Amino acid sequence: MTAAPMSANTDWLSRSRAAVWHPCTQMKLHATLPLVPIAHAEGAWLTDFDGNRYLDGISSWWVNLFGHANPRIAAAIGAQLAEVDHVMLAGFTHRPAVELAERLAALAPRGLGHAFFASDGASAVEIALKMSVHCWRNRGHPQKCRILHLEGSYHGETAGALAVTDIALFRGAYAPLLTAQTRIDSPVPRDGESREAASQRAADSLARHLATHHASLAALIVEPLVQGASGMRMYDAGYLRRARELCSRYDVHLVADEIMTGFGRTGSMFACGEAAIAPDLICLSKGITGGVLPLSVVLASDAIYAAFYADSVAQAFLHSHSYTGNALACRAALTVLDLFEEGNVIVANRATAGRWEALAQALAAHPRVRDWRRCGMIVAFDVDTPRADFAQWFFGEALARGILLRPIGNTVYFMPPYIVTDDEFAMLAQGTAEILDRL
Ligand SMILES: Cc1ncc(COP(=O)(O)O)c(C=O)c1O
């Protein structure tokens, strides 16, 4: 008797379990929970080795904008490969880095004309925090070295970024590595509070804090409009305007972490644009390459750049990563900007978001749904559920229906690539409603 052939999925699964340490994962849970080997990714769809298909409702951790295997981005990377693949950016430069720096400066809020490249979101956050503290030191104010961050913040997993992240599960074990920073009120509404009242409350609290402590503060870091990883918590643009005024008044940098919100997720190219504010430093990553290659960038103001421009090497920003300004990633990013321009994507997305809202009406009215909210291309809601394992359970149920959704606690959200069709979006909403019916 011959044994039944193992499915291709099973083979990759067991090899991955043995050899790959997966991110943000208790590996032991993969003894029972799904781990999906992906053989093919195209458009908004992922296909496993057994031919099952999954609609990517969260853009593969919020990175994908124009679909997997986008032919334009792929061709541009191929052509770039034949020209320059990667060269160090210290002592050298190349077309894609220069062109991308110029185009991002033209698109970003006014006055952010100096691009410092890195590879991941967290490294961009490290760079922004180091730039801020070092800038004050160079100007003769070394005591201005603490960072303010918001309650419910998330800025990444490296030690500096984690020090300004307010998610206990992620930071608890690393407390000895983390410098003490200061957490202040978030403008996200608390139970029953209006967005305006929450914004006012948090801005008043920021004003009080700055009035007392500004002499020791380098910067305030915020995720503009949406605190993503703590549950797609949305807030009023008025807070950002007050924060900008207050930071200017008290000589504290405003750092906008637009790693998740940038490149159209909140409805404008950058969320700061919606509040009509210009931060001193802006961190960009994720969608920058359309989700194809790792790249991040910090755009700095003229004033911050000027504080480093000196005869002394010690006054320079001596930070680097080997892959800084990778030419292939920069070329992918330039192609993403072309796609935005050619498709007038920000304007087209406004109509798309309206259609999504209409397609999700039945889901929004589901008796299990609480606090339905949308900011641009991000739709989120909380679920009234008796299940302690809701997020894991929902993830498995969604996969069984051919959709990839990964709740944060009891919060379900849709953040698909911009190219999903109305039918595909309806599938996300309908599949979700079916799962909620089973609660
Ligand atoms: C707002 C924000 N900042 C920083 C990061 C970290 O980015 P990365 O995972 O690329 O290090 C994330 C990732 O989700 C994020 O949402």
The ligand as an ORCA input file, in Angstrom:
! r2SCAN-3c Opt
* xyz 0 1
  C       2.899     53.827     12.003
  C       3.979     52.804     11.867
  N       5.241     53.128     12.144
  C       6.248     52.250     12.005
  C       6.019     50.960     11.593
  C       7.159     49.985     11.463
  O       7.409     49.714     10.132
  P       8.250     48.375      9.746
  O       7.378     47.222     10.124
  O       8.479     48.486      8.295
  O       9.502     48.425     10.549
  C       4.709     50.569     11.308
  C       4.407     49.186     10.896
  O       3.305     48.721     10.907
  C       3.660     51.505     11.446
  O       2.384     51.190     11.207
*
